């Protein structure tokens, strides 16, 4: 009787564990082995910040599966603290070392699945190895950070002043850690070398998060990068490190004194094994795979954060380090490796992601205007503000939704949304439509559920699509929130109470309900931009003007709400 198929998997967590369990479900007789160099084979990576912050109190809840549970249910041979050192493609073997016993061995494979993940970017800087300079990637990191945070947490209003923490990096991990540390009572400073958090978002959208962070006393330092740390010697009987960092040193020369420093700069794909085996890497440094997650060696698959996936809006390959694609890729690779089945191929990804920042939820899918510009993709965008359910039902919260689309084909290419409720629901719907190649008309025609506690008969998704279609059909023209308005006739149609809080210099004030009776105050031949609070009244006013002899009229997308965020230094009168 021939030997059963032997499938070896390098790495667990999302991609590797998904591959292993799917392989078992497709092939009961395969010999499946997972090699994990760390202590834990499958854990809730995305839940780690919330255990540090105390929202997830039971540490064991982070452990999705253990070697024992995977053996009991799936008869998987899981070897933790066992590292794969090299791959011999010709002989179809790998060499491994058991870090407990220090014993090296050689293992044969029929199919090999690489799920090595990615590692936090840690700059080569003075003091980077200090005992209080930490990054977050696995359970061991979580334990180290939580131990220090537990010791540092504020003792209340009558206790000592809160201890200081500096978070370097304004991406998802940085934002989550800033929130959790602040909630634990630490005084937090967030450092980001870009001029905003979440650099994939458009600036005026990210600015809403800046306001939320500052409202919760998180200090923000933008446009400045980390170059090193000031340190002091450490009592080595109390720590493995010989140094303790006392301040972060930034490129500008500014120093930020703190007791704890968290690095959330980004991640780098773990591709050393792939390089050693001469597997192809792509332009963004990830492992190149086909639709079945096979590398240039058809017996070797790769999944997860070390891989390049096809990015739907541009149809180009790039690294997208998110749990969703990693899980789906692992499932596909495991199925193909176990059965050679003509399985469902890996679909292109959108980078759909979401993060909570105190009272706000922010997310995006597909292209923003900023990323479209970086990729050289021609797009148009509209921004709307609408309640997550009808305003007359108690508890309505506004959602700011920015929709990006191809002005020629009407194909929807991306969306960003921020609000206190209902954000993820809208982004999931739009992501689904984008995945299916949907257009603005199809978005506008979606039959979504409605009852007052849940939404509106015209959902924010519909409102965004209607607005974009108005532009496509020539019923309106929209200017981006940061547009240069010099030389334009600016009409502000807000109420007197609203303009008392500030109006663009040179603007003519006519409330929208008085506009038809005061058209003589305006010059029809001049290019005109209409401004209101969020854009809705501006559209109504622009339609009045366009049907009364005004030939060049535009509505400021997102109104003054987004203009203030896009141009924070602009002088108002």
N, C-alpha and C positions, 0 to 999 in steps of 0.2 A: 504494500500500500504506500502511495507517495506521501511525502511529508506535507503537513498542512502549510498553507501560505503563511509566511512570517512577515508581519508588519511591525516595523520599529518606528517609534514616534519620539522625536527630540523636543521636549518641552511640553508642559501641560497647560494649565490655566484655561483660557477660552478656546483657542484654536486647536491645541493638541488634545485636550480632553474631549472636545466635540468630535474630533476625527476618530478617536479611539472608540467611543461609545457607538457612533454610527457604523464604524467598521464591524463591531461585534454584532450589531443588530442585522447586518447584511451577511455576515459570515460567522456562523456559530463555531466553526472548527478552526478558524485562523488562530495563529499564535501571535498575540498582540502584546507588545511591551512598550511602556512609556518610561523614558529616562528624563528625570527632572533634577537639575543640579541643586535646586534649593530644597527647603524642608517641606514645602507644601505643593501638592500637585494641582490642586484646583481651588481657587479662592476668588472672592468677590472683589476684584481689583478696584472697581468703581465705587465700592462702599468704604474703602479705607479711610478717606477723610472724615467720614461721618462716625466712625468708631473713635477716632482721635477727638472729635468734637463732643462725643457722648451721646449722639442721637441713636447710634447702634451700640447698645450697652454690652451686649453679650458677644464677646470676641469669637466664640465658636460659630456664631451665625455667619461669619465671613468665610468659613471653610465650607465650600460648596460640596466637595467630595474628598474623601481620604483614600489612601491606598487600600485600606480594609473594605470600605464601602464599594469601591470600584471592583475589587476582586469578588466580593460577595454577590453583587448583582450582575457583573459583566465578565467575570473571570479574566480581568485584565491584570497583567504582571506590571505593577508600578514600582519603580525603583527611584526613590527620592535620594537626594544628596549623591547622585550619580551623574557625572558630566561626560558628555560625548566630546572627545578630543579631536577626532578626524574621521574622514570618510574615504574609503577605498572603493571608488566606483567600479573599477575593473573587476575586483573580486567580490563586490557587493557585500562589504563588511564595514563596520564602524569600530573604532577603538574607544573604550570608555574607562573611566576611573571612578571607583567608589570612594568618596571622600571620607567615609567612616573608617574603612579598612585600609585605604591607600592602595588597594589592589587594582591593577589594570587588566582588562580583558578585551577580547575581540568577539563581536557579535555579528552573525550573518543576517542578511535581510533579503526578502523578495521585493518588498516595497518599503521605502523610507519616507516619512513625513516630517518635514522640518517645521517646528513651531517655536523658534528661539526667542521671539518677542523683540523688545527694544529695551534699551537702558537709558536712564536719565542722563542728559547732557550735563557733565560736570567739568567746568572750565579748569584749565591748568593755571591755578592762581595761588598766591601765597595764602596760607591758612585754610585751604579748601578741605584739609583733612581734620580740621578741629572737631572736637567732640560734640559741639552744638551747631555744626553746619551739616544739615541733613537733607536728603531728598526722599521722595515717596514713590516706591514702585512695587513693593511686596509686603508681606506680613511682617517680616523682620524689621523693615523700615518703619512700619506702623508702630510696632512695639517700642522702638527707640524714641520716636517722636512723642508718642503718648506718655511715655515715662517722664520725659522732660516737661511736657505741657501740664501733666498732673501736678508736678512739683511747683510749677510757675503760676498756676491759676490764681486769679485775684481772690482775696479773702473777704471781699465785701466792702461796702462804703467806709466802714470804720477801720479797715485794715490798711496795709501799706499800699502805695500806688501800684497800679498794674505793671507787670514786667513787660518788656518790649520784645516784639518779634518782627523780623523783616522777612517778607516773602519776595523772592526774586522771580519774576515771570508772571505775566497777566493772562495766561491761557486758562484752560479749564481747571487744571490742578491748582494753579496759583489762586484763582478766584475761590475755589472750594476751600482751600486751606485758609485763605484770608478770612472768609466767613466763619469757619469753624473756630479758628483761633480767637477772633473777636468775640464770638459767642461764649468762649471759655473765660473771657475777662482780660485777655491780653491786649496791649496797645499795639496795633498792627500798622506797619508801613508796607505798601506794595510798590515794588520797583519794576518798571517795564521799559525796555530800551526803545520801543515804538511809542508813538504819541498817544496810544490808546490801549485799553485791554482788548482781548479777542481781536487780534489784527485781521482776521478774515472778515470781520464785520465792517460795514461802512461806519465812518467816524461818528456821524450824528446819531447813529443807533447805539454805538458803544458808549457815547456820552451819557446816555440814560443810566448806564451801569456806574459810571463815574459818580453821578449824583447820588445813587443809592449807597455806594461804598462810603462816600464822604458823610452821608447822613448817619452812618453807623460808625463814625469816627475812625475810619480807615484812611490813613494818609496816603496820597498818591504821588509818586515820583515818575514822570514820564521823560522819554528822550535821553535816558542815562543808563549805562550798562555797568555791570559788576566787573571790577578788575582785581579784587582781592579782599583780604580781611586784615584788620589789626588784631593781634593775638597776644595772649599772655600765657606763661607756662602753666601746665596743669599738673595736679597731684596724680601721678600715674598709678597710685594705689587705688584711686577711685575711678579711673578711666583708662581705656586702651590708648587714647590719643595723648600726645605730649603737649597739646595746645588747646586753649579755649579762645574762640573768637570773641572780640569785644565790640567790633564795629565793622560794617561793610564799607568798603572803599569803592566809590563809583568813578567812572571815566572822567566826570567833570571835576573830580577832586573832593566832592562832597563825601562826608562820612556819616553813616547812620549807626549810632550806638544801639545795641540790642543784646538780649540774653539768649535768643534763639534765632537761627537763620534757616529758612526753608528754600531750597532751590527747586523751582518749577519752570526751568528754562526751556524744556522740550525733551524729546527723546531721540535716540540714535538707533537705527536698526542693528540687531545683532546678526551680522552677515559673515563673521569670520569663518564659520564652517563652510558656508556656501562658496566663499572665495577660495578656501583651501581645496575644495572639490572642483574648482573651475566651473561653477554654475554661473549662468549669466546674471548680471545685475543691470538694472535700468538706469535711466538718466537721473532719477531722484535717490539713487543709492539702495533701493530695495531689490529683492530677488524677483527676477522676471518669471512669470508663470503664464500658462494658457488658461482656457476657460474651465479646464478640469483641475486647475491648480498644479499641473505638472511643470517642472522646470525643463531646461534643455536636455536633461536626462529623464526619459519617460518613467523610470522607476523611482524617481525622487520627486516628491511633492513639497510645496511650501505654502504656509498659511500664516495669517496674523500680521502683527505690526512690522515684521521684517520684509513684507511682500509689497509689490506694486500692483494695485488693482486698476482697472479701467475706470476713469472718472467720467460719468455720464455727460455732463455739459460740454466737455471738450473732446471726449473720446480719446483721451491720452492716458498713459499709465502714470500713476503716482502713488506714493505712500499715503495711506489714510489710517492712522493708528486709532481705531475705534473698536469697541467690543462687538458691535453688531456684525460688521463685515468679517471679523475674525471667527465668530461662531458659525456664520453661514459658510465661510470658506472651509472651515474644519469639517463640517458635515459633508460637503461635496467631496473633498479630498478623501475622507475616510470611506465614503461609499465607493468611489472609483477605485481606490487602492484595494478594497476588500472584494470587489466583484467584477471589475472591468466593465461595469454597467455603463450604458449610454445615458448617464444621469443628467439631471437638469444642470446646465452649465452655470458657472458663477456669473451673476448679473453685474453690470456696471454699478458703481456706488456713487452716492451724492454727498457724502460727508455730513449726513444729517446728524445734528447734535444739539444738546440742550444743557443748560446749567442753571442752577438756582443761585442767586446772589441776594441774600437776606429776603426781602419781600418781593423781589422780582424774579421772573423766569425769562431767560434769554435763549434763543436758539436760531439755527439757520439750516438751510438745506440748499445744495447747489451753489450757483454763482451769486456773489454779491457784486455790486457795481465795481468795488475795488478789485476783486479777484478777476472779474471780466476784463478790466483794463490791463491787468498784469498778463493775462493770457492772450490779449489782443482780440477779444471777442466783442463784437458790436452788440450792445444791449441798450435797452431803455428801462427806466424804473419809475414806479409810482409809490407814494407813501400815503397810507390812510390811518386814521385813528378811529376805532369803533369799540363799543363795549363788548365784553365777552358773552354777555346775554342781554336781553332787552333792558333798557334803562329803568323802566317802571317797576321791574321786579327787584326787590332789595338785594344789595350786594354786587351790583354791576361794576366791573373793573375794566378800564380801557386797555386795549391792545394796540400797540403801534406795529403795523405790518408794512414791510417794504417788499414789493414784488418786482422781480427782474425778469425781463422777457426779450425775445428777439423781435424787433419792430417790423421786420420783413415777413417772417413766417408766423408770427404770433405765438411761437412755441414758448412755454413757460420754462425759464432756466434757473430760477432760484427764488428764495424768500428768506427774510429775516423777520423775527417777531420778538417783541418784548412786552411784558405785562405782568400783572399780579395773578392772573388766572387764565386758563384756556389756551395758552401759547402752544403747548406740545400738540394738542388736538389739531390746531390749524396747520402746523408744520407737517404733521404726519399725513394729512390729507393732500397738501401741496406736493410733498415728496412722492406720494403715490402717483399723482398725476404726471409729474416730471418723469418718473421712471417709465411710464407708459407713453411718453412722447406727447403729452397733452398740450393743448393750446389755450389761449385766453378764453375763447368762446366755450370750450369744454369746461374750463374752470368756472366760468360764470353760470353754466348750466347744471352744475352738480346738484343732485337732489339730496340735501343734507337734512338730518333730523332737526326738529325744532319744537321746543316748548319753552315758555318763559324762564324756567330755572336753568336752562341749558344753552340757549343761543338766541338767535334772532331769525325772523323769516328771511331777512337779507343778512346773511352771516358776514363777518369781517372778510372772509375769503371771497364771497360774492362782491363785496364793496370794492376790494382791491382789483378784482377782475373787471368790474364795470368801469372803474376809473381808467384802467389801462386800455380798455376797448374804446372809451371816449377819445383817448389820444390817437389810437390806431385809425379810428373812423373820422378823424378831423374835427370832432366836436369840442375838443379842448387841446391845449398845449400845456405841458408841465415843465417847469424849470426845477432842476435839482436844488435841494435846500441850501447848498453852498454856492449857487450861481452868482456870477458877477452881474449886478443890477445897475451898474453905472450907465448913464445915458438913457435909462428907461423911466417912463412915467409910472410911479408906484402908487397904486390905489389900495388903501387899507380899509376893509369893509367891516371891521370889528366894531363893537359898541364903544361908547365914550369911556365906560368904566375899564374896558380892556386896554384901550390905548394909553390910559393913564399909567399903566405899568411899563410903557415903553413902546416907541414906534420907530420904524426905519427913518433915517434922516431924509428929508425931502418928500416924504409920502403925503399924499392927499387923503384926508379922512372923509369917507362917506359911508355910513352904515349901509349894509346890503339892502335893507328894507326901504331905504330912502334913495337908492341909486337911480331908479327910473326918472325921478323928479329932479335930479341934480346932474344929469349928464352934461349940461352946459359948463360945468366946472372942469371938464376934462377935454384933452385935445385928441380927437379921434385918429389923427394921422401919426401920432407918436406910438412907438412900441410901448406896450403897457403890461405890467405885471400886477396881478391882483393878489393881495395878502389877506389872510384871515388867521384864525387861531390854529386850525389843523388842516385846512384845505377844502372843506366841504362848501362853506359859504363862498370861498374864492371861486369855486367852479360855477356856482349859481350866478355869481356876478359876472364871470367871464362870458357865460352864455348870453346874458343881457347885453353886454358890450358888443359881442360878435354879431348880434342881430340888430345893432343900432349904429352900424357904420364904422366900428373899430376893426381895423384890418389885421393888426398884429397884437394879439392878446395871449398872455400866458398866466397860468395859475402857479403860485409857488408851492411845490409839493411838500406836504406836511406843515405848511403855514409857519407862523412865528414859533410854534412849539419846536419844530425841527431846525428852523433858522438859527435860533439862539444856541442850539447845540452844535450846529455845523460851523457857525461863525461866532464863537464865544467872546471874541475881542471886538466885535463890531459895535460902534457907538450907536446907541438908541437915544431918541429925543423924547 
